[in-house]
Each structure stands twice: as C-alpha cells, then as structure tokens.
Amino acid sequence: MSNGFNVDKDMDNLTLSDLPETNPQQITNVDNSDTEVSQTPNKLKRTDVLEWHEYFMASAFLVAKRSKDPVTKVGAVIVNEANKIVGTGYNGMPIGCSDDDFPWDKNTPNELDSKYLYVCHAEMNAICNKNSADTNNCRIYSSLFPCNECAKFIIQSGIREVIYMCDKDMHKPATIASKRMFDAAKIKYWQYKPQNKRIVIDLYV
Ligand SMILES: Nc1ccn([C@H]2C[C@H](O)[C@@H](COP(=O)(O)O)O2)c(=O)n1
C-alpha cells in the first residue's frame, strides 16, 4: 500500500484503506523543515519588472496596435479590483461593417464620408468585450482620454477610475463634457506619467 489507497482488481472501486492511526504526539513530532518558507530574501527574484499601472497601460498600447485607423490608434484595458484584465478594446468599425468598406477619412465635406459616424471607440469596445458579469468598481486604462460618449458608457458600466495617457483633445467640447460627467459621478481620472518612454517586447528570446 503506497499511499493509503487500495484499488480492487477490477478497478471498479477506489477505496480509502484504513490509514494508520496518528496520535497528536506523532503530529507534533513531524519534521516540517522541508515545508517551511525561507525567511531570507530571495536574491534570485527579478526586481526589474513592470509595475501594475505600467503593465496595464502598456497592454492598452499593445491592444491599440490592432486599430486600422490611419491617424489615431486607441487601446483600452479594463481591470478589476483583483488586478485581473476583464476587458480590452481598440477603435474599429462595428462587427459586420468591413474596415474596407467604411471610411477612415476625416475632415470630409460630407460627414457621412468620414470615420466619426461609424467607428466604435476603444473604451466602448472594451466594455462590450468584457469577460466578466459586470465591470463594477473596475478601472479603465486608455491610451486617449475618453470622449463624452465613452464617458457615459464608463459611468453606466460601474467603472470607478480612468487612467489615461494622451489628452490631445482636452480643449474639445467632448472632452470637457467628459470631465463634467466624471466629476459629477465622482469618477476618479488621472494621467499616467510613465517612468520608461519605451517598453520593448522582444518576441524572439
Ligand atoms: N476616447 C476616444 C476618442 C477617439 N477614439 C477613436 C475614434 C477615432 O477612430 C480616433 C480619433 O481619430 P482622430 O480624430 O484623432 O483622427 O480615435 C477612441 O477610440 N476613443
């Protein structure tokens, strides 16, 4: 009997055999030296790792690389309170609306010929793509400050914090409206200032 299990010859029944009786005295005499965690710091542990905000914002920039927008690629990542990514999105045309058929132009005489009426924003896509029941008390990392439409989605989805990188549209009414709504809804928003200007991902290591 190797580990207290007996299996009958037909392999039909796996039965726990009578494990040897152990009395409390035996338990206190057990040698735990092989299970104790060393108290000395582990000198082998890497310390040059990405910190959480850097990791999630870099992830948003990686997601943005899927965008077909010729001018502005936006990526968004939603993170829950346990630091788990529960949604990602980039700016792109709606499902079924081909990137080849719908316009990527801007500043066109006819508004219907520009991208703005059609493209789904990264933040909205991240919320739509969520892999959790809800996004309550989550935070969203976005490469670009959310517009007013995305701000509505963010507020309504229960997200409580917005971390962004670029605020290039800060003077546009859409951005001013976003900040008004975030302030009223007490949504925290702040600009991430990275320590490192670049993060290189070497795929052949
Ligand atoms: N919060 C935002 C704002 C904009 N976008 C997308 C929408 C367009 O594809 C692009 C902006 O184009 P631009 O006016 O810079 O030529 O970014 C978004 O995903 N989220």
The ligand as an ORCA input file, in Angstrom:
! r2SCAN-3c Opt
* xyz 0 1
  N     -11.936     58.405    -26.442
  C     -11.743     58.057    -27.722
  C     -11.668     59.057    -28.718
  C     -11.463     58.685    -30.011
  N     -11.347     57.360    -30.303
  C     -11.074     56.957    -31.686
  C     -12.077     57.385    -32.714
  C     -11.224     57.564    -33.953
  O     -11.016     56.313    -34.567
  C      -9.923     58.072    -33.371
  C      -9.820     59.568    -33.339
  O      -9.444     59.994    -34.573
  P      -8.741     61.440    -34.773
  O      -9.825     62.464    -34.537
  O      -7.612     61.549    -33.791
  O      -8.278     61.400    -36.221
  O      -9.852     57.570    -32.035
  C     -11.417     56.377    -29.327
  O     -11.291     55.169    -29.604
  N     -11.621     56.758    -28.041
*
